[in-house]
Structure formats: C-alpha cells, structure tokens
Amino acid sequence: MLKNDTNWWRQAAIYQIYPRSFKDSNGDGLGDIKGVTEGAKYLKSLSLDAVWLSPFYPSELADGGYDVADYRNVDPKLGTLKDFDEMLSALHAEGIRVFVDIVPNHSSDQHEWFKAALASKPGSKERNRYIFRDGKGKNGELPPNDFVSHFAPSAWTRSKNADGTDGQWYFHMFAPEQPDFNWDNREVQLDFLKTLKFWSDRGVDGFRIDVAHALKKDFTRFNKSYTKIDSMNVKPNGKDILFDRDEVHEIYREWRKLFDQYNPPRVAVAEAYVPASRRTKYASPDELGQAFNFDLLTTPFVARDYKRIVSENLELATQSGSSSTWVLNNHDQVRTVTKFGLPKGTDFNQWLLTDGKSIKVDIELGQKRARAAAMFIMSLPGSTYIYQGEELGLFEVADLKPTDLQDPNWKRNVVLKPERVFFKKQGKMITGVAEIHIEKGRDGCRVPLPWTSTGPSFGFGSAHAHLPQPREYGPLSVQAQAKVAGSTLDVYRTALKLRKKLQTTEEFEWVKTGNPQVLHLSRKNGWHCITNFDGEDFTLPKGEILHSSSPLKGRKLPKNTTVWLKA
C-alpha cells in the first residue's frame, strides 16, 4: 500500500507506459487500460515507485495520442473511466503511484472547442480559445507568417467557413490536427485547472506536462520571421516569440496552488526543452517541482561526458530545491540498446531512413552498455525514469514498412523531387514528382512489448499488434528472461529492488579512480557505484559486491560494466 510521504517523488523509480503498446487485453491489436491492470503484478516485480501513462485520452492518433479530443475521458478504443479507476486501484494496491500525461499546448482538431471555433465567426469567443489570424495576400490566401511547424511544412492551416469558402488561418506548432491553445485566454487557463482537479480527485498522484515551455506566445511579434521551430536554439532570456517565455511560470504557480491542496501534494514533471540555466524555474517548489533532464538522451557512452552531465545537473537541482531526473530513453527516442550499439557519431535519422541497413548494430554491445548505464543512473541522487521495454533490452525496430508507419514525422516531413521514369514496354518517358521522406519517425521505439516467446504478437495480445514486432523480440520477452540469471530483466529487477533498500540522502561524492575511463561515486551509507566505460579491466576496491550489470572477472571490472559495492 502507499505511504503518505510528501517527498516520495524525489528519488523515485518511475516507469513510462505507452498504453497502446504495453498490453492488449481484448485482442484488437491495440494496448489498452485493462492491459495495464493485467500487468500490475509484473510492474510490482520491478520494485517501481510509480508509472507514467502516455496519453490514453480520446484521439484520432494524428500524433500518437498527443492530439487530445477530450482531456477528461478515456479513448473508447482503450477502455472507460471505470477501467481507469480499476487500474488505478490495482496499481495503488501494489504500492505503485500513477502519473498521467497532460497536453496543454494544443488539442485535437476533434476537440469540441475547436469544432465550435470552426463553426463560429472571426473574433468570436470560440475562436479566441485558439490562435486564428487573417491571411496575407489579396484574398488572404497566404499564411499570416512564415513559421514552420515541427511536422512541416507550415505552422498554419487555412480553415473553411460555414459556407465552404476559405476562411482564417489557425496556428499549430505540431500537426494541423493539433491546433495550439491561446493561453492568454483565461477560459483556457481555468479549463486546465478543472482537468488537473478532475484527475487529482480520482486519485492520480502526478502529472507529466507535455511541451511545458511553449504555452505562452508573444502575439505582438507574429509578424516576425521564425522559420524553424526549435526550442533548443532559444536565447535564455525569457523573451522568445514562442518558447520559454517568463509569463509561462505564472501558469505553473497557479497549478502548484491546486496541487498543494491534496495530501500528499500532487507532483509534476515538466517536459521543457530549454537551456539548463532555465530548467530550474520549472522545477522550483512553487511551480511544477521537477523538470526532465534530457542531457543523457543524446550522449554517447563516454565517462567524461557522463561525469560532466551528472555534476552539472545535481548542481542545478540544488539551486532549484528539486531533485534531478535521469532518463536514457523515452517514446520519442531511438532505443538505448541501438544507440549504444551503433558507432559514435551515427546520424540516427539517416540510419533509420536506410531501414537500419547502412550500419549493422552490435546488439550485444548495446545491451551491455545499456545495462551499465541504467545501473549507473539508478545509483544517482534523484529520480530514475525507465521507458517500457528498456528492462528487456529491446532494440529499435528500424525496418518498419512505410505502410506500417504512423508517426507524423514520417508522413509530413517530405520534399518533392522531380523524377523521370522510362517504361520499356511502352517506350515512354514519364515525368512526375516523387515524395522523398526526410524523417523515419519514432514508431521503431513504440513497437509493442513481447510478453511470451511465441504467439502472433509474443503475448502482447491474441492478435497481431498494431506495429509489427520482429521475430528477434521472442528471445527478449518477459517469459524468456524471467528466470534467467544475468538477463537484462534480471539485472533490472535486482538493481531496482536493491535501490529501494540502499536509497539514502541526496548527497554523493566522486571517488578518484586514477583511470579516466572509470567513474566511481559513493553515497552516504557506504553504497558505491563504479562504472568502467571503455578502459582496461579495473581492480575493484575492498567491499561487498552487491550487483553488476554484466559478469565480473573475479575482482576485476571489465569495460561496459557497472558494479555496486557496499563498503
């Protein structure tokens, strides 16, 4: 059962569930809420403190569920609110808290508000909930400005009037099916407070806030050029047109007042792709309380880089009064095993566009490094976030067919190229235009989990999964690894169970090793973590060996391996 601990989140182990790919309870090929309930015992076996559910709301899946049609309901394809309540109760009974994903920057174009906006006149209160503007040109045929969306090409789509004629344009930072809210509108602000209260009252323990840095925009500068929407190139002054504006923190201070009305207070973590110096604002105790540190997502398995990132982020956590978060993978990233099994400097998108054929992945090396990195981050002060399937050592499915791909990154990021084709039989030369896709997308890390070694979807469900699983997933299934000592699942289970017992104050220190390839850190209770990244076999200091990510050579620590000791 759950303990009433205000600070439970500070050093929690949190597991991200992508519901549509976790477990299918009814055989329709799609993971669902009852599937999460069925997996409660498995989640308990991982010694987790919480799970985070990616969006499960009604959605047309223009962007994997991040186009939300109703923020206070469950997608009928995934279940009902009753199913959600039963899942929540089942997880709470196992001592596991629940985060849900909140998507405040934009809704689905199927949201009742957006439908009302389209049916209303320019300047109406319905349209003021979103960002509508008149177009440029003689008849408004040009978009209001040159902003380019994340999913290309334009961040503007022209609406239709009630009589079918062309109307105003609406702004969408992502796909056209994801119109941005106008967060200067008090009605929008109040409605999200209602949503947060709705889920908090049901017993939800925390929230992951999607695109937390982008709610506020400077509409007075919408006549400026901003041809590439990229928050990582924003100046850290709080005055960008679209991202990380100082006014956004007024929103989160109001949210914190709501969260603190509960006992224990509801917690939140921001997805805020902002410069490190700005992250502390989102993570402060009077706002969301925690913000994702994504620095390790794109960092190669290199000792000096890991040491720098850990030192910098623990200092930032001290400044904000929060705790840091450690993340190796999520639903938007190439899987860790694949990243670590490819040569340093590989362009992952270009590799994916070749269906993974341009460079062969060293899966064994990737799994060793992924296990070592996982045990390393689990030993650090702060929260560890684990993406589903990482505990199985799953790799990126790079060769999904175009007909299987669902991600708007694939569907919308295309360029048109003139093409001439000669047909021998007809003796004709045909000139046309070919669509060249420039991004493969994120579907390869969203392929459903394998639960059993055989079956049409390896135990994910009774039918084939909505994204096809490769045959190599069978030997990586829960069933195949469950009783195998030293398997990736065994390494995770043992480490997470030990972590619960070893967790101590958030203090730590680096211990000199005399080897730049070996990092050694110690916690206050005599818990030591030593990782050999790429050096010669390292002689371990005195101490009881508690656990290792891969086999040791007596008292020697091989490269790509982490060991935990008790002094």
N, C-alpha and C positions, 0 to 999 in steps of 0.2 A: 504493500500500500504506500501511498505518497506521504512524505513527511512535510510538515508545514514549515519549510525552510525558505526564508526570503532570498538567500544567496545561492540557491541550488544551481542556478544557471552559470555561475562564474567559472566553474571548472567541469562543466557537464560534457558527456559524450552524446552527441546528437546525430541521428541517422536520417538522411534525406530520402523520403519515399516519393518516387514519381508514380502516382497511383495507377496510371494507365499501363504501366509496365512492371508492376510489383507482383500481383497475383490475380488471376481471373477466376471468380467463384461460379460463374454461370455459363461458361463455355462459349461466349460470344467473341472471344479473341482479344478482349479489352480488359485490362486490370480494373478493379472496382473497390468500393469501400468495404464490402464484405470480405474481399480478398485480403485486405489489411487486417481485418479482425481475425481471419483464419491464420494469419502469420504472427499473431501476438506471442505465441509460445516461442517461436523462432527468434523474434525480436528480444524477448526476455533472455534467451540464451546468449545474447551478445552483451548482456550487462549494460544496457543503454540507460541513460537518464531521460532521454526524450526522442521523439521522432518529429520531423518536419515534413508536412504533406505539401507537395507542389499542388497547384490549383486543381480542384475537383468540382468546381462550380459549373453551371450550365454554360456551354461554349460550343461554337462551331468549329473549334480547333484550327483556326487560321494561324495560331502560334502556340500550339501545344497546350492549350488551356489558359494561356495568358491573355486571351481575349474573352473577358468575363461578361456574360449576359445578365447574371443575377448574383449579386455578392452575398446573398443570404439564403442560398439554397444549394442543393447538390444536383449535379448533372444527372438526369434520369438514366443515362447510359451507365452511370457509375453507382447509382443507388438512390436512397432517400435520406431525408433528415433523420428518420428513425434509425436507419442503418448507421448514420454518422454517430448518433448518440450511443448506440450499442458498441461501436468501435471504440469510442472514447472511454466508455465504461470498462471495456475489456483491457485496454492499454493501461488505464489507471489502476486496475486491479493487479496488473503485473508490475506496478511501480514505475510506469513509463509515462511521462508527460507528453503533451501534444502541442506542436506549433502548427499554425495554418498560414498559408501564403496570402498576403493581401496585395492587390494590384491597383494602386491608387492613381497612377499616372494616366491611365486610359481605360476605357471599357471596350466591350464588343460593339460592333455596329448593330447587333441584335438586342442591345440593352433597351429597355422601354423608354429611357430618357432620350436615347439617340433617335429612336423611331419617332418620338414626339417632336424632336428638333427638326427632322426632315419634313415633317408634316406641318411645321409652323413657318411663319414669315420671318425674314431677316429682322434682327433687332428684338425678337421675342424673348421672353424669359426662358423658354425651352432651348433656344439656340445659345443663350448666354451660359448654359452649363458646359458647353464645349467651345471650341475656337473656330468660329466661322468668319470668313472675310470675303469681301468682293474681290473678283479677279481683276487683273490688269488687261490692257488691250482695249480695242474699240467696243467689244461686246463682252468684256470680262472673260475672254477665252484663255487668258494666260494666268498661271498661278500667282498668288499675291507676292511671293518672293522665290528665291532660288534654293530654299532649304531642301536638302536631300535626306530621306529617311534612312534608318538603319537597314531596312529591307529593300531600298531602292525602288524606283528611281526618285520620284519627287515625294516630299513630305506633305503634299497637298493633293486632295482628290475633289473633283467638282461634283456637287450634289445635283439632284434633279428637283425641279419644282413640282408641285402637286399636279400641274397640267402636263408634265413630261418634258418641259423645256429645261435648258441648262440653268442652274442657279449659282449659289455661292460655293466657295471652296471651303473644305474643313481640313484642319491640321492633324497629322498623325505622325508621331515620331517613329512609329514602327509600321506595321502593315496598314493598308487602307481600312481593313476590318477592325482596326484598333484606334478609334478617334480619341485624341487627348482631351481630358477634362480641363476646364477653366478653373484653376484653383484660386483665382481672385474672387470667385463666386461663393458667398457664404453658404448657399444651399448645398453646394458640393462638399464643403467642409463639414457641415452638420450631418450629411448623409453618411459620410465615412465614420464619424463618431458613432452613429447608430449601428453601422456594420460591426465595428470593433466591440461595441457593447453586446450586440446580438451573440457573437461567438464567445465572448468572455462569460456571459451569463450561462451559456451552455456548458461551461467548464473548460474551454480551451485555455491552455496555460501560457501561450506565447504566440508571437507573430513574426514572420519573416516579411520584410517590406520590400517589394519589388521596385526597382528604379527609384529608390528613395530620394535621390539627389535631383530629380528632374521635374518636380511638381510645379514649381513656380517659374514663370517666364516673364521676360520684360517685353510686353507688347508694344511699348513705345519705340522699340528698335526692330520691329519686324520688317522694316524697310531696308535693313542692313543685309549684307551678304553673309551667308553661313552655309557654305556649300557641302560641308561634311559634318554630320552629327557624330561627334566623338568626344565624350566627356573627359577622356584622359589627356586631351590637349587643352583643357580649360585652365586659364590663369587662376591661381589660388587667391583671388581677391573677393569672391562672393558677388561679382557683378557681371557674370556671363549672361548672354541672352537667354539661354535655355537650361543651363546646368548649375547646380550647387550654388544657387543664389541665397544670400543671407536670410531672405524672408521665409525660406522653407522651414527654418528652425522654429518659427512661431507656430507652425502646424504641429510639430512634434512635441513642443512644450505643452500644447493643449492635449495631445494624445496621452502624455505622461500623467497628467492630472486624472484622466479617466482610468488608466492602468492602475494607479495607486489607490483607487477606491476598492480594489479587491485584496483579499488576504489568502495567500501571499499576492503581492502585486503581479500583474501580468507583465511579461517580459517581451522584448522585441529586439530584433537584429536587423540592421539596415543593409540592403544591397546598395552600396554607394560607391560607384567607380569614380573616386575623387582622389586628388593628391593626398598623400599620407598626412600632411600637415592639417588637412581639412577634415579628416576622418573622425578626429576626436570630438568634434561638435555633435555629430550624430550619436556617438557612443556615450555622451555625458549622462550622468544620473538624472538630470532634469529633462532629458529627451528620450530617445529610444533605449539607451542603456548599453547597447552593443552594436558594433558595425563590423561587417566582414573584412578581414584582412585577406586579400586575394593574391598577395605577393608570391606565394609558392605555386600558384596555378600554372605559371609560365616560367618557372625557374628550373633549370636543369639540376640534376642530382650532383651538386658540387658543394663541397664543405664550406668554402669561404662565403659563398652566396647564402647558404642556409644560416650561417652564423650571423652575418650582417642583418638579414631579414628578421631573425629572432630578436636580436638585440634592439633593433630599431622599433619593432612593434611592441615589445614589452615596455619600452620607454614611453611610447605613445599611450599604452594602456594605463600606465601610472599617471600620465598627465590628465587623462580623461576621467580617471576614477573608475574605469570599466575594467574588464579583463579582455585579453586578446582572443581572437578566433583563429583556428588553424585548419586550413582547407587545402586538400590536394586535388579535389575533383568535384564537379557538380554536373547538372543536366545540360550545361552549356559548353562543356569542355571535352576534348579528346581524352579518353580514359587514361589513367595514370600509367597502367602497365604498358600501353602503347607508347606514350610519351617517353617513358624511361627506356623502352626497348628500341627506340629509333636513335640514330646518331645525333649528337648535339648540334643545334642549329637547323634542324629539319624544319622546313615550312610545312606545317601540318595540313593547311588547307590545300596546298599544291599536291601534297602526298595523297590526300583523300580524293582529289579530282582524278587521280590515276587508279582509283579503287584500291589503293594500297599496294600497287604492283611496282611502283618505281623504286621502292626500297623495302627490303624484307625486314620485318620486325623480329627482333630477338626476344620472343615471348618469355623465355626462361630468365633472361637478364632483367627484363622489365618487371617481372613478378618479384624477383629478389630485391630489386631497388625499391619497388612499391611497398613491400613489406617492411623494409628497413626504414623508409621514410615515414610510414604510418606509425611504427613504434617510436620513432624519434619525436613526432609531433604529439603523440599521446603522453609523452613524458613532460611536456612543457606546461608551465602555468597557463591557465586559460581553457577555453572550450575547444573540443575536437569535433569537427563536422565530418561525417562519413557519408559518401554518396552510395546508394544501394548498388550492390554488386562489387564494390571495392573489396569487401571482405571475402569474395570468392576469387579475386584475381582476374576478373573479366577484362577482356581486351576490346578495343574499338572495332566495331564491325564496319570495315571500310568499303566493302564491295556490295553494299545495298544497291539494288537496281533502281533506275530512275522512276519506274512505276511504283516502287515502294516508298519513295521519299516523301515526307510530309512537311518538312521544315520550310518556312518561307524564305530562309536564307538560300535554299536551293531554287525554289520556284521563282523568286523575284529578282535575284541578283544575276541578271543575264545581260549580255551585249549582243547586238545584231551584227552579223558579218555577211557581206555579200558572198555568194557561193555559186560557182558554175559547175554543173554536173553533165557529163556526156553519157547518154544512154546508147549503148552499142546497137541493140536490136532495132531501135527506131532511127538510129543515126542522127540523133538530135542533141544539141547542146541546150540545156535548160539553165537559165539564170534565176536565182532566187536569193532568199535571205535565210541564213542559219542562225539559230539561237545558241549562243555559247554561254554555258553556265560558268560563273566565276567563283562560286562557293558551293561546296558539297553539303554543308549544313551540319546539324547536330544530332541527326537521327541515329548515328552509329553508337552513341553512348546511351541511347534511350531504348535499345533493344531489350525486350522483357527478360527477366531473371530466369535462369534454369533451376528448377527445384529437384527434378529427378534426372537420372542418367539417360532415360529413354522417353518415348512418347511423342505425340505430334508437336508439342511445344515444351518438351522437357519438364512437364509437371506444372507449367505456368497456368494451364487450363486444359480443358478436354478437347479444344480445337486449336488450330494453328493461330499463332499470335499475330497481332496487328502489324508488327515488324518482324520479319523472318529472322530466326536465330540460326547461327552457323552450327554445323554438326560438332565442332570443337567445344561447344558450350556444354555438351553432355558430361565429359570428364571433369568440368568445373562446377557441376551442380552441387547444391546443398547435400543431396543424398550421397554423391560420390566422395565428398570431402569430409562429411560429418564425423567419421570415426577414424580418420587418417591422421596420425600424429605428424606434425610438421607441415600439414597442408595450410594453404593461405587462410582458410576458415578457422582452423585450429589455432594458428598464430594470432588471429584477431580475437577469438573468444578468450584465449588465455590472457592476452595483453589487456583487454578491456576489463576482465574480471580482476586481474592484479591491480590495474589502475585504480579501481574503486577502493581497494584496500590501502594502496600506497599514497593516494592523493593527500596532499598536505597544504601548508600555506603557499601563497603565490610567489614566494621568494625562491630564487635559484642563483647559481653561480657557475661560470665556466671554469673548468679544471684544465690546466695546461697538459698537453699530451706529448709535446716535442715532435709532433707529426702533423703537418698542415692538412693532411687528408683525414684526420681523425678528430671528431668533436666529442668532448666529454663534458657533461653537465651534471650537477648534483642538486638535489632538493634537500630541504632542511631536516628530513627524517632519515637521512642516510640512503636515500634512493638515488642511484646513479644510472645514467644512460650514456652509453658510448656507441658511437656510430663510425664505422670505417667506410668512408665513401669510395675511395679508389686507391688506397695505399697498400703497402706490403702487409702481411699478416701482423697484427698488433698484439703485443703481450698484455694481457689484462692485469689490472692491479688486484690486490687482495680483496676478497669479498665473495659473498654467496651469489652464485649465478642463479637468477630468478627465471629468466626467459630470454630467448634470442629469436630473431626473425628468420634466420637460416642456421644450419648446423655449424657449430664451432669446431675448431681443431684443438681440442684439449682446452688450454688456457689462451689460445690464440684466436683473435678475432679477424676473420677474412674480410676482404673488401665487399662492399654492397651488403653489409650486415650490421644490425643493431643488437646490442645486448643490454639487459637491465641487471644491475647488481645491487645487493644490499650490503652496505659497509658494516 
